[in-house]
Amino acid sequence: MPQQLARLLVVFAVLTGGLVVTRHLLIPKTFGQRGHYRAAAVTTIQELPVRYAGREACADCHADIVGLHGKGRHQTVSCEVCHGPAAAHTLAPVENQLPAPRKRAYCPLCHGYDPSRPTGFPQIDPVSHNPMKPCITCHNPHQPEPPHVPEECGACHGEIARTKAVSRHALLPCTQCHKTPVQHKVTPRLLHPDKPRNREFCGQCHAKDAGSPREIPRIDLATHGGRYLCWQCHYPHMPEVD
Amino acid sequence: MEKPISDNAGSQEAICESRRDFLYTCSLAAPLLLLALQAKLVCAFAASEPAYNPREHRYGMGIDVSRCIGCGRCVDACKNENDVPREPFYFRTWVERYVINSAGDTSVDSPNGGISGFPATSSERGILRTFFVPKLCNQCDDPPCVQVCPVGATFATEDGVVLVDRDYCICCRYCVQACPYGARFIDPRTRTADKCTFCYHRVTRGLLPACVEVCPTGARVFGDIKQRSSPLARFTRFHKIHTLKPHMNTKPKVYYADLDEEVR
């Protein structure tokens, strides 16, 4: 073998050996086991601590409240929404007491009026709705009662009642526009309340010559809206502002 | 010289006899041995059964836009559960408010991710429609962030969740740039990329992701795409589904119901 070739082979062997050793030292052990990543990282992430215990965990000790809560309108609201992460509390209940939000500012996070919220979601105007009173003086957060405005119709027509409650028409009773036979409450499908049938009905308040309070917006029935009836453009339970 | 040999031969004969005996006894004991072996195997299987097998799952999330009330509890829970920095701009999930006015102009805001609610819109005048959209990592089936990572620090697991290896990330920020959904950020404490993991540590233990756990209206649904009966399968059966930026061919696994055209 020529001398230069022998030397070249030695150099090549050293380089290859170096490469193998470097790769062995630099590439993590589990890299490439399951793909182009460190399989050990998955285990590390899997072993991270859990902070939210899940809604089933609460029933073990607080069966009474969970039972009450499970029947009410807040049944979809997990305990940990208001009381915060509870995993530590389940391990050491006395040392890790959970907070309960009692301030008035908390409930409007969900129930304060916001036009972006879905229609019919129960909302109040935090400024005008019993100002200064904490919500929990009237409402039991574990079993909140539906709003009572308007009292009787809202029992069945809740979505309309809740929508109307935050609208410009909030103070109008349902019967202002719907003449309702007494028997409708007994046999609702046999006797229907009536609905306004013509533009003149809305005109009683909104026509330019109507004798209603001044702050009510006015239109000229003869020229406004052409061939359409009022409710084909305006939703009476939530009329637009302008 | 002879004696020892004959001695040897004699002892060999004795061994032969005992070997025959030995083999005979062994053949008798064989079923016992097999039984013991089987018992051990059964034990090993029983021990490995509750262990999590990622190949049996494929996770996805459904979001019903028409149910979101923008309370921001999911954002808060996510930060609690995953130890995300409390300052604004670091979010694994966040809620956007879309306001579309009569002229057709869309404005989107997300003050502090919606974690402490949304300030009232200045005026209701001129609003055509408005709604909230929760956003998070879409856990793409074809994730651009994984493609660009030069060191293999971000990857898709066998159950379809895209994760970040904190110990391996070199903070080059390619993935932050590559994500079409803006779902990634750099954690200022560790200087590594971070993003939603579908609460991988929770779902592999059989729990729900924290945001799904606390959503008060059920706007978020979590489940297994592979299973015929899972909350997610039901969700995708009964809703018209849209994903974000389908033209990017990322194949997201976050499915939106009732999504508006304006949402990007």
Boltz contact constraints between the chains, C-beta under 6 A:
constraints:
  - contact:
      token1: [A, 35]
      token2: [B, 155]
      max_distance: 6.0
  - contact:
      token1: [A, 36]
      token2: [B, 152]
      max_distance: 6.0
  - contact:
      token1: [A, 37]
      token2: [B, 152]
      max_distance: 6.0
  - contact:
      token1: [A, 37]
      token2: [B, 155]
      max_distance: 6.0
  - contact:
      token1: [A, 38]
      token2: [B, 165]
      max_distance: 6.0
  - contact:
      token1: [A, 38]
      token2: [B, 168]
      max_distance: 6.0
  - contact:
      token1: [A, 41]
      token2: [B, 165]
      max_distance: 6.0
  - contact:
      token1: [A, 42]
      token2: [B, 157]
      max_distance: 6.0
  - contact:
      token1: [A, 45]
      token2: [B, 163]
      max_distance: 6.0
  - contact:
      token1: [A, 45]
      token2: [B, 200]
      max_distance: 6.0
  - contact:
      token1: [A, 46]
      token2: [B, 201]
      max_distance: 6.0
  - contact:
      token1: [A, 46]
      token2: [B, 204]
      max_distance: 6.0
  - contact:
      token1: [A, 48]
      token2: [B, 201]
      max_distance: 6.0
  - contact:
      token1: [A, 50]
      token2: [B, 202]
      max_distance: 6.0
  - contact:
      token1: [A, 51]
      token2: [B, 80]
      max_distance: 6.0
  - contact:
      token1: [A, 51]
      token2: [B, 81]
      max_distance: 6.0
  - contact:
      token1: [A, 52]
      token2: [B, 81]
      max_distance: 6.0
  - contact:
      token1: [A, 52]
      token2: [B, 210]
      max_distance: 6.0
  - contact:
      token1: [A, 52]
      token2: [B, 213]
      max_distance: 6.0
  - contact:
      token1: [A, 54]
      token2: [B, 207]
      max_distance: 6.0
  - contact:
      token1: [A, 76]
      token2: [B, 218]
      max_distance: 6.0
  - contact:
      token1: [A, 77]
      token2: [B, 216]
      max_distance: 6.0
  - contact:
      token1: [A, 78]
      token2: [B, 213]
      max_distance: 6.0
  - contact:
      token1: [A, 78]
      token2: [B, 214]
      max_distance: 6.0
  - contact:
      token1: [A, 80]
      token2: [B, 214]
      max_distance: 6.0
  - contact:
      token1: [A, 81]
      token2: [B, 73]
      max_distance: 6.0
  - contact:
      token1: [A, 81]
      token2: [B, 214]
      max_distance: 6.0
  - contact:
      token1: [A, 81]
      token2: [B, 216]
      max_distance: 6.0
  - contact:
      token1: [A, 85]
      token2: [B, 80]
      max_distance: 6.0
  - contact:
      token1: [A, 109]
      token2: [B, 71]
      max_distance: 6.0
  - contact:
      token1: [A, 109]
      token2: [B, 117]
      max_distance: 6.0
  - contact:
      token1: [A, 110]
      token2: [B, 69]
      max_distance: 6.0
  - contact:
      token1: [A, 110]
      token2: [B, 71]
      max_distance: 6.0
  - contact:
      token1: [A, 115]
      token2: [B, 124]
      max_distance: 6.0
  - contact:
      token1: [A, 115]
      token2: [B, 130]
      max_distance: 6.0
  - contact:
      token1: [A, 116]
      token2: [B, 70]
      max_distance: 6.0
  - contact:
      token1: [A, 116]
      token2: [B, 97]
      max_distance: 6.0
  - contact:
      token1: [A, 116]
      token2: [B, 130]
      max_distance: 6.0
  - contact:
      token1: [A, 116]
      token2: [B, 131]
      max_distance: 6.0
  - contact:
      token1: [A, 116]
      token2: [B, 132]
      max_distance: 6.0
  - contact:
      token1: [A, 117]
      token2: [B, 69]
      max_distance: 6.0
  - contact:
      token1: [A, 118]
      token2: [B, 66]
      max_distance: 6.0
  - contact:
      token1: [A, 121]
      token2: [B, 69]
      max_distance: 6.0
  - contact:
      token1: [A, 241]
      token2: [B, 124]
      max_distance: 6.0
  - contact:
      token1: [A, 241]
      token2: [B, 125]
      max_distance: 6.0
  - contact:
      token1: [A, 242]
      token2: [B, 125]
      max_distance: 6.0
